[in-house]
Amino acid sequence: MRVAVALSGGVDSAVTALLLQRRGIYMNNWIEDNYHTICPNDDHKESAQEVCYKLNIEFKEISFAKTYWHKVFSYLVDSYISGKTPNPDVLCNKFVKFGSFLNYCVDKLEMDAIATGHYAGTSYGNFWQHYNCHNAVRLLRPTDKVKDQTLFLAQISQMALKKVMFPLQHLLKSEVKSIAKRNGLQRIANKPESQGICFIGKRNFNKFIEQYIEPKVGSFVDIHTKQVVGSHKGIHYWTLGQNCRIGGMKHKYFVVKKDPQNNIIYVTNHTNDISLYSNQMLVKDINWITCQPKSLSHRLPFECEMKCQHKDQPQQCRLIKTDDHYSVHLNLPIRALTEGQFVVFYQNDECLGSAPIVNVI
């Protein structure tokens, strides 16, 4: 079997390469330079080269900067301008890692599959031990539920997922670091995990985004009293539920709603104000990884679980299909549900798919 490993320079993809090597699988090992025009100067490439040197495997580099710019970064900027809260990692996986990168490896390099260091699994098994090209493949939650990354993978197509393996499916993060340290990859294992939006890195978000979106002064308005309580430099700096830190005010204020047309941010001075909570949302164009549940096809309610944040645990919900959208009803209200976020659906340990939120009710 011929497998291309997507190396990020971190411990997860490093151990992925190590585990495949132990199984005698032929590998091409690549670092993906998705965003070289905007990415901070860091040591990702150096770390990926170190991994290949330690494991005595070939290292190659490939750039999908154009795809990243048009499919991911432009979407991020447009979303912020329209007052939405985007998740660029979801679209990076869909269009770059499991789109352009996968297609290049399969079509140009004649690889059988790609492998990544994501904490996720498929019904084909962590090393394709259950592979059957005639069967649909299911996306599964990993053993490590804390590191579960299926939320970021739920926009991947069935066709793409059939060409992917996740060797870390049954490992905990602590086990992955231990494996790395025992095999001469101590520096990689001890690197701090990346946080936030990858191409911003350690840079200040506000200063970074000002390069692409011009500041525009507007008002903070108390959602209950309708009084102006402060000013802001643009709705793109803020997301729902965020602490505004309005100068001169003795109370903290939190973002409840954004009005892009009038450049107004509505706020409340209570972190658990009822206006911050919602138990219903509308979504469109759900990416069903295998197929749409039969009950929805017959316009019957479908009971499953959902989550919108990586660190959250899935909670019960009910989907109802109408002519042009799906209505998602939650058993318990959630704080700061936001247009542009992706809601991901689960049934037991299977990730069924996801869709962007188009309206919160």
C-alpha positions in Angstrom: 0.0 0.0 0.0 1.2 3.5 -0.9 0.3 6.3 1.6 1.1 10.0 1.7 1.4 11.5 5.2 0.4 15.1 5.7 3.1 16.4 8.1 2.3 19.6 10.0 5.5 19.7 12.1 3.6 18.6 15.2 3.7 15.5 17.3 0.4 14.0 16.0 1.4 13.8 12.3 4.9 12.7 13.4 3.6 9.7 15.3 1.2 9.0 12.4 4.3 8.7 10.1 6.1 6.5 12.7 3.1 4.1 13.1 2.8 3.7 9.3 6.5 3.0 9.0 6.3 0.3 11.6 3.7 -1.4 9.5 5.9 -1.4 6.5 3.7 1.0 4.5 5.4 2.9 1.8 5.1 6.7 2.4 5.6 10.0 0.7 5.8 12.6 3.4 4.7 16.1 2.7 4.4 19.4 4.6 1.5 21.4 3.3 2.4 25.1 2.7 -1.2 26.3 2.4 -0.8 29.9 3.2 2.8 31.0 2.7 1.8 34.5 1.7 0.1 35.2 5.1 1.5 32.6 7.5 3.9 33.8 10.3 7.5 32.7 10.0 7.5 29.6 12.3 9.3 26.3 12.5 6.7 24.0 11.0 8.8 23.1 8.0 11.9 22.7 10.1 10.1 20.4 12.5 8.6 18.3 9.6 12.1 17.9 8.1 13.4 16.8 11.5 10.7 14.1 11.7 11.7 12.8 8.3 15.4 12.8 9.2 14.8 10.9 12.4 12.6 8.3 10.7 14.8 8.1 7.6 12.0 8.8 5.3 11.7 11.1 2.3 10.5 14.7 2.8 8.7 16.8 0.1 6.9 20.1 0.2 3.9 21.3 -1.8 1.9 24.5 -1.8 -1.8 25.0 -2.2 -1.7 28.7 -1.4 -4.1 29.7 -4.2 -6.7 27.2 -3.1 -6.3 28.3 0.5 -6.7 32.0 -0.4 -9.8 31.5 -2.6 -11.6 28.8 -0.7 -10.7 29.6 3.0 -9.2 33.0 3.6 -11.5 34.9 1.4 -14.4 33.1 3.1 -13.1 34.2 6.4 -12.9 37.8 5.5 -16.3 37.9 3.8 -17.8 36.2 6.9 -16.4 38.8 9.3 -17.6 41.6 7.1 -21.1 40.2 7.2 -21.1 39.8 11.0 -20.7 36.0 11.0 -18.2 33.9 13.0 -16.4 31.6 10.6 -14.5 28.4 11.2 -11.6 28.4 8.6 -10.3 25.0 9.8 -13.5 23.3 8.6 -13.1 24.6 5.1 -9.3 24.1 5.1 -9.9 20.4 5.7 -12.7 20.3 3.0 -10.9 22.1 0.2 -7.2 21.8 1.0 -6.2 18.8 3.0 -9.0 16.5 1.9 -9.5 18.2 -1.4 -6.5 19.5 -3.4 -3.9 17.7 -1.3 -5.7 14.3 -1.5 -6.4 14.6 -5.2 -2.8 15.5 -5.9 -1.6 12.5 -4.0 -4.1 10.0 -5.5 -4.1 11.4 -9.1 -0.5 12.6 -9.6 1.5 10.4 -7.2 -0.7 7.3 -7.6 -1.1 6.9 -3.8 -3.7 4.6 -2.4 -4.5 6.9 0.5 -3.4 9.8 2.6 -3.0 9.7 6.4 -3.2 12.6 8.8 -2.7 13.1 12.5 -6.3 14.0 13.3 -8.0 12.5 16.3 -10.8 10.8 14.4 -11.6 7.4 12.9 -13.4 5.7 10.1 -15.3 2.4 9.8 -12.4 1.2 7.5 -10.2 1.0 10.6 -7.1 3.0 11.7 -4.9 1.2 9.2 -7.7 0.2 6.7 -7.9 -3.3 8.1 -11.7 -3.3 7.3 -11.4 -1.6 4.0 -14.0 -2.5 1.4 -14.4 -0.1 -1.6 -17.9 -1.3 -2.1 -19.1 -0.2 1.4 -19.7 3.4 2.4 -17.3 4.7 5.0 -18.4 6.2 8.2 -16.6 9.0 10.2 -16.2 8.0 13.8 -15.3 9.7 17.0 -11.8 8.6 18.4 -11.0 7.0 21.7 -9.7 10.3 23.0 -13.0 12.3 23.3 -11.2 15.3 24.6 -9.1 15.7 21.5 -11.9 14.6 19.2 -11.5 16.5 15.9 -14.5 15.2 14.0 -16.1 18.6 14.2 -13.4 19.9 11.8 -13.8 16.9 9.5 -17.6 16.8 9.1 -17.6 18.7 5.7 -15.5 16.0 4.0 -17.2 14.2 1.2 -17.8 10.4 1.1 -15.5 10.1 -1.9 -12.6 11.8 -0.1 -13.1 9.9 3.2 -12.8 6.6 1.3 -9.1 7.6 0.6 -8.2 8.6 4.2 -6.8 6.8 7.2 -6.5 8.1 10.8 -3.8 6.0 12.6 -4.4 7.9 15.9 -8.0 6.6 16.1 -7.5 4.5 19.2 -4.8 6.5 20.9 -4.9 9.1 23.7 -2.9 12.3 23.3 -0.7 11.2 26.3 0.1 8.0 24.5 1.0 9.8 21.3 3.5 12.0 23.2 4.9 9.0 25.0 5.4 7.1 21.6 7.2 10.2 20.2 9.5 10.5 23.2 10.5 6.8 23.1 11.4 7.1 19.5 13.8 10.1 19.5 11.2 12.8 18.9 11.4 14.5 22.3 11.6 18.1 20.9 8.5 17.5 18.7 6.7 16.0 21.6 7.4 18.9 23.9 6.4 21.6 21.4 3.4 23.7 22.6 0.2 22.9 20.8 -1.0 25.5 18.3 -4.0 27.6 19.4 -6.5 29.7 17.6 -6.5 30.5 13.8 -3.4 28.8 12.3 -2.3 31.5 9.9 -2.5 34.3 12.6 -0.3 32.4 15.0 1.0 34.5 17.9 0.1 37.8 16.1 -2.5 40.1 17.5 -5.8 39.3 15.8 -7.0 42.9 15.6 -3.8 44.2 14.0 -3.8 41.2 11.5 -7.4 41.6 10.4 -7.0 45.3 9.9 -4.8 44.5 6.9 -7.8 43.1 5.1 -10.9 44.8 6.6 -11.0 48.5 7.2 -12.0 49.6 10.7 -15.4 51.2 10.8 -16.6 53.0 14.0 -20.0 52.0 15.4 -21.9 51.8 18.6 -22.3 49.3 21.5 -26.0 49.4 22.4 -27.6 47.9 25.5 -30.1 45.3 24.2 -32.5 46.0 27.0 -32.4 49.8 27.5 -31.5 50.6 23.9 -29.0 53.1 25.2 -25.5 53.6 23.6 -22.9 52.4 26.2 -19.7 52.7 24.1 -18.2 52.6 20.7 -16.3 50.0 18.6 -14.0 50.0 15.5 -15.9 47.3 13.6 -18.3 44.3 14.1 -15.6 42.0 12.7 -13.6 42.3 15.9 -16.3 40.8 18.0 -18.2 37.5 18.3 -21.3 36.6 20.2 -20.8 36.0 24.0 -17.5 37.9 24.0 -16.6 40.3 26.8 -16.5 43.8 25.2 -14.4 45.6 27.9 -16.0 48.9 27.2 -13.9 51.7 28.6 -15.4 53.8 31.4 -18.1 51.3 32.3 -18.2 49.7 35.8 -20.0 46.6 34.5 -18.7 44.0 32.0 -20.7 43.8 28.8 -21.1 40.8 26.5 -22.0 40.7 22.8 -25.6 39.5 22.2 -26.3 40.4 18.6 -24.6 42.2 15.7 -26.3 44.4 13.1 -23.9 44.7 10.1 -26.1 47.0 8.1 -26.2 49.7 10.8 -22.8 48.7 12.4 -24.4 48.2 15.8 -23.3 45.6 18.4 -26.0 44.9 21.0 -24.7 44.0 24.4 -25.8 42.9 27.9 -24.1 43.4 31.2 -25.0 39.9 32.4 -22.8 37.0 31.2 -25.7 34.5 31.5 -28.4 36.9 30.2 -31.3 34.9 28.7 -30.8 36.9 25.4 -27.5 35.0 25.0 -29.2 31.6 24.9 -31.0 29.9 22.1 -32.6 26.5 21.6 -33.4 26.6 17.9 -31.4 27.4 14.7 -31.8 27.0 11.0 -29.2 25.3 8.7 -29.0 24.6 5.0 -27.1 22.3 2.8 -26.1 19.6 5.3 -23.1 17.6 4.2 -24.3 14.0 5.0 -21.1 11.9 5.1 -22.9 8.7 4.1 -26.5 9.6 3.4 -29.5 11.6 4.7 -31.4 9.7 7.4 -34.5 8.1 6.0 -36.9 9.8 8.4 -35.8 13.2 7.1 -36.4 12.1 3.5 -40.0 11.4 4.5 -40.3 14.7 6.3 -40.3 13.1 9.8 -38.3 14.4 12.7 -34.9 12.9 13.3 -33.4 12.6 16.8 -29.6 12.8 17.1 -26.9 14.8 18.9 -25.1 18.0 17.9 -22.4 20.4 18.9 -20.9 23.6 17.6 -17.7 24.0 19.6 -14.7 21.6 19.5 -14.5 21.3 23.3 -18.2 20.7 23.9 -19.8 17.3 24.3 -22.6 16.5 21.9 -26.1 17.2 23.2 -29.6 15.9 22.2 -31.4 17.6 19.4 -34.2 17.1 16.8 -34.0 17.9 13.1 -37.0 18.8 11.0 -36.7 19.2 7.3 -38.7 21.9 5.4 -38.6 22.9 1.7 -35.4 24.9 1.8 -33.7 24.3 5.2 -33.5 22.2 8.3 -34.8 23.4 11.7 -32.6 22.2 14.6 -34.4 22.1 18.0 -32.2 21.7 21.1 -33.2 19.9 24.3 -31.2 22.5 26.3 -30.5 26.1 25.2 -26.9 26.9 24.3 -25.1 30.2 24.9 -23.9 32.3 22.0 -24.9 30.3 19.0 -23.6 32.2 16.1 -24.4 32.5 12.4 -21.5 31.1 10.3 -20.6 28.4 12.9 -20.8 24.8 11.8 -23.2 22.6 13.7 -22.1 18.9 13.6 -24.5 16.0 14.0 -23.8 12.7 15.8 -25.5 9.4 16.5 -23.7 7.4 19.1 -20.0 7.6 18.1 -20.7 8.3 14.4 -20.3 11.8 13.0 -23.1 12.1 10.5 -22.2 15.4 8.9 -22.4 19.2 9.4 -23.9 22.5 8.1 -23.3 26.2 8.7 -25.8 28.0 10.9 -27.8 30.5 8.7 -30.1 31.8 11.5 -30.4 31.5 15.2 -34.0 31.7 16.7 
